[in-house]
Amino acid sequence: MLTTRSVHKDGSKLYVELSFGLVRDGSGMVDGSLAIGRDCTARHLKTVARSSQPSSPCAKQAE
């Protein structure tokens, strides 16, 4: 899985999670490939905000 930045047609920015795979037939030969993309902007921004917040005093004592 890969997360990357992208842009909507209207110019707004978003983060997209991409997954890639191979499609195989019954004998295991590659028959094709696939790619799936989904908007993960909300989750990505929440993760970034959480990691950029200063640690609590309790967390500093545990270090």
N, CA, C and O atoms as CSV, one atom per row, in Angstrom:
chain,resi,resn,atom,element,x,y,z
A,1,MET,N,N,0.842,-1.160,0.000
A,1,MET,CA,C,0.000,0.000,0.000
A,1,MET,C,C,0.895,1.234,0.000
A,1,MET,O,O,1.966,1.244,0.607
A,2,LEU,N,N,0.444,2.251,-0.678
A,2,LEU,CA,C,1.185,3.491,-0.838
A,2,LEU,C,C,0.228,4.655,-0.639
A,2,LEU,O,O,-0.869,4.661,-1.198
A,3,THR,N,N,0.635,5.637,0.152
A,3,THR,CA,C,-0.167,6.846,0.324
A,3,THR,C,C,0.549,7.985,-0.380
A,3,THR,O,O,1.749,8.191,-0.200
A,4,THR,N,N,-0.209,8.725,-1.189
A,4,THR,CA,C,0.384,9.810,-1.959
A,4,THR,C,C,-0.583,10.993,-2.007
A,4,THR,O,O,-1.771,10.852,-1.719
A,5,ARG,N,N,-0.063,12.140,-2.370
A,5,ARG,CA,C,-0.901,13.331,-2.522
A,5,ARG,C,C,-1.449,13.377,-3.939
A,5,ARG,O,O,-0.830,12.889,-4.884
A,6,SER,N,N,-2.624,13.977,-4.060
A,6,SER,CA,C,-3.238,14.124,-5.370
A,6,SER,C,C,-4.037,15.427,-5.368
A,6,SER,O,O,-4.094,16.125,-4.356
A,7,VAL,N,N,-4.649,15.748,-6.503
A,7,VAL,CA,C,-5.434,16.973,-6.650
A,7,VAL,C,C,-6.734,16.640,-7.367
A,7,VAL,O,O,-6.732,15.965,-8.396
A,8,HIS,N,N,-7.863,17.128,-6.804
A,8,HIS,CA,C,-9.166,16.991,-7.459
A,8,HIS,C,C,-9.207,17.891,-8.696
A,8,HIS,O,O,-8.357,18.765,-8.867
A,9,LYS,N,N,-10.197,17.666,-9.545
A,9,LYS,CA,C,-10.388,18.535,-10.710
A,9,LYS,C,C,-10.591,19.988,-10.300
A,9,LYS,O,O,-10.187,20.907,-11.012
A,10,ASP,N,N,-11.224,20.186,-9.136
A,10,ASP,CA,C,-11.484,21.557,-8.682
A,10,ASP,C,C,-10.264,22.214,-8.039
A,10,ASP,O,O,-10.342,23.366,-7.613
A,11,GLY,N,N,-9.138,21.499,-7.962
A,11,GLY,CA,C,-7.906,22.055,-7.425
A,11,GLY,C,C,-7.652,21.765,-5.957
A,11,GLY,O,O,-6.568,22.044,-5.444
A,12,SER,N,N,-8.655,21.202,-5.271
A,12,SER,CA,C,-8.442,20.887,-3.858
A,12,SER,C,C,-7.517,19.679,-3.719
A,12,SER,O,O,-7.516,18.777,-4.556
A,13,LYS,N,N,-6.734,19.685,-2.644
A,13,LYS,CA,C,-5.751,18.620,-2.444
A,13,LYS,C,C,-6.334,17.508,-1.599
A,13,LYS,O,O,-7.206,17.747,-0.763
A,14,LEU,N,N,-5.852,16.287,-1.813
A,14,LEU,CA,C,-6.281,15.135,-1.044
A,14,LEU,C,C,-5.150,14.128,-0.957
A,14,LEU,O,O,-4.157,14.227,-1.677
A,15,TYR,N,N,-5.311,13.167,-0.075
A,15,TYR,CA,C,-4.371,12.055,0.035
A,15,TYR,C,C,-5.086,10.804,-0.446
A,15,TYR,O,O,-6.248,10.570,-0.114
A,16,VAL,N,N,-4.377,10.006,-1.231
A,16,VAL,CA,C,-4.949,8.805,-1.819
A,16,VAL,C,C,-4.102,7.610,-1.411
A,16,VAL,O,O,-2.873,7.651,-1.476
A,17,GLU,N,N,-4.771,6.553,-0.992
A,17,GLU,CA,C,-4.107,5.306,-0.647
A,17,GLU,C,C,-4.223,4.389,-1.863
A,17,GLU,O,O,-5.327,4.117,-2.334
A,18,LEU,N,N,-3.094,3.916,-2.366
A,18,LEU,CA,C,-3.074,3.076,-3.561
A,18,LEU,C,C,-2.618,1.667,-3.215
A,18,LEU,O,O,-1.662,1.475,-2.465
A,19,SER,N,N,-3.313,0.690,-3.771
A,19,SER,CA,C,-2.934,-0.719,-3.629
A,19,SER,C,C,-2.826,-1.305,-5.032
A,19,SER,O,O,-3.614,-0.971,-5.917
A,20,PHE,N,N,-1.859,-2.169,-5.222
A,20,PHE,CA,C,-1.635,-2.789,-6.522
A,20,PHE,C,C,-1.587,-4.295,-6.352
A,20,PHE,O,O,-1.200,-4.795,-5.296
A,21,GLY,N,N,-1.979,-5.015,-7.387
A,21,GLY,CA,C,-1.929,-6.468,-7.310
A,21,GLY,C,C,-1.916,-7.098,-8.689
A,21,GLY,O,O,-2.149,-6.437,-9.701
A,22,LEU,N,N,-1.638,-8.398,-8.702
A,22,LEU,CA,C,-1.657,-9.180,-9.931
A,22,LEU,C,C,-2.845,-10.133,-9.897
A,22,LEU,O,O,-3.181,-10.684,-8.849
A,23,VAL,N,N,-3.467,-10.319,-11.037
A,23,VAL,CA,C,-4.564,-11.264,-11.178
A,23,VAL,C,C,-3.994,-12.496,-11.865
A,23,VAL,O,O,-3.427,-12.405,-12.954
A,24,ARG,N,N,-4.149,-13.651,-11.220
A,24,ARG,CA,C,-3.586,-14.891,-11.765
A,24,ARG,C,C,-4.703,-15.848,-12.159
A,24,ARG,O,O,-5.777,-15.849,-11.557
A,25,ASP,N,N,-4.435,-16.667,-13.182
A,25,ASP,CA,C,-5.404,-17.677,-13.589
A,25,ASP,C,C,-5.232,-18.912,-12.702
A,25,ASP,O,O,-4.432,-18.899,-11.767
A,26,GLY,N,N,-5.973,-19.964,-12.992
A,26,GLY,CA,C,-5.948,-21.184,-12.195
A,26,GLY,C,C,-4.595,-21.855,-12.115
A,26,GLY,O,O,-4.299,-22.532,-11.130
A,27,SER,N,N,-3.767,-21.681,-13.135
A,27,SER,CA,C,-2.446,-22.310,-13.134
A,27,SER,C,C,-1.369,-21.408,-12.532
A,27,SER,O,O,-0.203,-21.797,-12.471
A,28,GLY,N,N,-1.746,-20.215,-12.089
A,28,GLY,CA,C,-0.790,-19.305,-11.472
A,28,GLY,C,C,-0.154,-18.305,-12.423
A,28,GLY,O,O,0.653,-17.478,-12.000
A,29,MET,N,N,-0.503,-18.368,-13.687
A,29,MET,CA,C,0.039,-17.412,-14.660
A,29,MET,C,C,-0.640,-16.052,-14.476
A,29,MET,O,O,-1.831,-15.971,-14.175
A,30,VAL,N,N,0.137,-14.998,-14.663
A,30,VAL,CA,C,-0.415,-13.650,-14.523
A,30,VAL,C,C,-1.358,-13.376,-15.688
A,30,VAL,O,O,-0.994,-13.488,-16.858
A,31,ASP,N,N,-2.586,-13.012,-15.321
A,31,ASP,CA,C,-3.624,-12.753,-16.316
A,31,ASP,C,C,-3.865,-11.253,-16.473
A,31,ASP,O,O,-4.412,-10.813,-17.485
A,32,GLY,N,N,-3.460,-10.472,-15.479
A,32,GLY,CA,C,-3.664,-9.035,-15.535
A,32,GLY,C,C,-3.180,-8.382,-14.260
A,32,GLY,O,O,-2.565,-9.027,-13.410
A,33,SER,N,N,-3.456,-7.121,-14.136
A,33,SER,CA,C,-3.071,-6.387,-12.942
A,33,SER,C,C,-4.228,-5.499,-12.517
A,33,SER,O,O,-5.156,-5.247,-13.285
A,34,LEU,N,N,-4.153,-5.033,-11.285
A,34,LEU,CA,C,-5.203,-4.147,-10.799
A,34,LEU,C,C,-4.592,-3.081,-9.905
A,34,LEU,O,O,-3.522,-3.260,-9.323
A,35,ALA,N,N,-5.293,-1.989,-9.818
A,35,ALA,CA,C,-4.901,-0.897,-8.926
A,35,ALA,C,C,-6.169,-0.361,-8.288
A,35,ALA,O,O,-7.181,-0.165,-8.961
A,36,ILE,N,N,-6.108,-0.125,-6.989
A,36,ILE,CA,C,-7.256,0.398,-6.259
A,36,ILE,C,C,-6.802,1.667,-5.548
A,36,ILE,O,O,-5.771,1.675,-4.875
A,37,GLY,N,N,-7.563,2.723,-5.699
A,37,GLY,CA,C,-7.258,3.978,-5.025
A,37,GLY,C,C,-8.443,4.425,-4.197
A,37,GLY,O,O,-9.592,4.320,-4.626
A,38,ARG,N,N,-8.154,4.927,-3.003
A,38,ARG,CA,C,-9.241,5.457,-2.188
A,38,ARG,C,C,-8.768,6.693,-1.443
A,38,ARG,O,O,-7.595,6.819,-1.089
A,39,ASP,N,N,-9.697,7.594,-1.216
A,39,ASP,CA,C,-9.418,8.847,-0.529
A,39,ASP,C,C,-9.223,8.554,0.962
A,39,ASP,O,O,-10.130,8.047,1.623
A,40,CYS,N,N,-8.052,8.871,1.478
A,40,CYS,CA,C,-7.765,8.660,2.907
A,40,CYS,C,C,-7.361,9.976,3.570
A,40,CYS,O,O,-6.627,9.973,4.558
A,41,THR,N,N,-7.836,11.096,3.031
A,41,THR,CA,C,-7.450,12.418,3.513
A,41,THR,C,C,-7.760,12.601,4.995
A,41,THR,O,O,-6.890,13.034,5.751
A,42,ALA,N,N,-8.969,12.284,5.424
A,42,ALA,CA,C,-9.361,12.507,6.818
A,42,ALA,C,C,-8.478,11.712,7.765
A,42,ALA,O,O,-8.003,12.253,8.763
A,43,ARG,N,N,-8.251,10.451,7.475
A,43,ARG,CA,C,-7.425,9.605,8.338
A,43,ARG,C,C,-5.980,10.097,8.354
A,43,ARG,O,O,-5.348,10.141,9.409
A,44,HIS,N,N,-5.463,10.464,7.191
A,44,HIS,CA,C,-4.078,10.930,7.101
A,44,HIS,C,C,-3.878,12.217,7.902
A,44,HIS,O,O,-2.905,12.338,8.646
A,45,LEU,N,N,-4.789,13.174,7.754
A,45,LEU,CA,C,-4.663,14.441,8.472
A,45,LEU,C,C,-4.794,14.242,9.980
A,45,LEU,O,O,-4.116,14.920,10.752
A,46,LYS,N,N,-5.664,13.316,10.409
A,46,LYS,CA,C,-5.804,13.028,11.829
A,46,LYS,C,C,-4.509,12.432,12.381
A,46,LYS,O,O,-4.088,12.785,13.482
A,47,THR,N,N,-3.878,11.538,11.631
A,47,THR,CA,C,-2.620,10.928,12.051
A,47,THR,C,C,-1.515,11.979,12.139
A,47,THR,O,O,-0.747,11.984,13.101
A,48,VAL,N,N,-1.428,12.849,11.168
A,48,VAL,CA,C,-0.405,13.898,11.167
A,48,VAL,C,C,-0.621,14.843,12.344
A,48,VAL,O,O,0.343,15.224,13.008
A,49,ALA,N,N,-1.868,15.227,12.614
A,49,ALA,CA,C,-2.166,16.136,13.723
A,49,ALA,C,C,-1.803,15.486,15.052
A,49,ALA,O,O,-1.271,16.149,15.942
A,50,ARG,N,N,-2.086,14.205,15.191
A,50,ARG,CA,C,-1.791,13.495,16.429
A,50,ARG,C,C,-0.281,13.415,16.661
A,50,ARG,O,O,0.184,13.570,17.790
A,51,SER,N,N,0.476,13.175,15.606
A,51,SER,CA,C,1.923,13.030,15.765
A,51,SER,C,C,2.633,14.371,15.952
A,51,SER,O,O,3.772,14.400,16.417
A,52,SER,N,N,1.984,15.477,15.600
A,52,SER,CA,C,2.631,16.782,15.743
A,52,SER,C,C,2.267,17.478,17.046
A,52,SER,O,O,2.802,18.546,17.343
A,53,GLN,N,N,1.355,16.885,17.840
A,53,GLN,CA,C,0.983,17.486,19.113
A,53,GLN,C,C,2.103,17.272,20.131
A,53,GLN,O,O,2.743,16.220,20.141
A,54,PRO,N,N,2.340,18.268,20.987
A,54,PRO,CA,C,3.371,18.097,22.010
A,54,PRO,C,C,2.965,17.008,22.992
A,54,PRO,O,O,1.781,16.793,23.252
A,55,SER,N,N,3.956,16.334,23.525
A,55,SER,CA,C,3.702,15.269,24.492
A,55,SER,C,C,3.157,15.851,25.790
A,55,SER,O,O,3.446,16.993,26.150
A,56,SER,N,N,2.371,15.048,26.477
A,56,SER,CA,C,1.865,15.466,27.784
A,56,SER,C,C,2.977,15.349,28.818
A,56,SER,O,O,3.946,14.625,28.588
A,57,PRO,N,N,2.866,16.038,29.946
A,57,PRO,CA,C,3.893,15.931,30.984
A,57,PRO,C,C,4.076,14.490,31.450
A,57,PRO,O,O,5.193,14.078,31.763
A,58,CYS,N,N,2.988,13.721,31.499
A,58,CYS,CA,C,3.090,12.320,31.920
A,58,CYS,C,C,3.940,11.519,30.943
A,58,CYS,O,O,4.729,10.668,31.353
A,59,ALA,N,N,3.780,11.790,29.651
A,59,ALA,CA,C,4.544,11.071,28.641
A,59,ALA,C,C,6.028,11.407,28.762
A,59,ALA,O,O,6.885,10.550,28.547
A,60,LYS,N,N,6.327,12.669,29.110
A,60,LYS,CA,C,7.741,13.069,29.259
A,60,LYS,C,C,8.381,12.370,30.452
A,60,LYS,O,O,9.561,12.025,30.398
A,61,GLN,N,N,7.617,12.153,31.539
A,61,GLN,CA,C,8.142,11.469,32.719
A,61,GLN,C,C,8.455,10.015,32.411
A,61,GLN,O,O,9.378,9.443,32.991
A,62,ALA,N,N,7.689,9.407,31.495
A,62,ALA,CA,C,7.883,8.003,31.155
A,62,ALA,C,C,9.123,7.789,30.310
A,62,ALA,O,O,9.613,6.664,30.204
A,63,GLU,N,N,9.642,8.860,29.700
A,63,GLU,CA,C,10.806,8.716,28.808
A,63,GLU,C,C,12.072,8.407,29.552
A,63,GLU,O,O,13.129,8.259,28.938
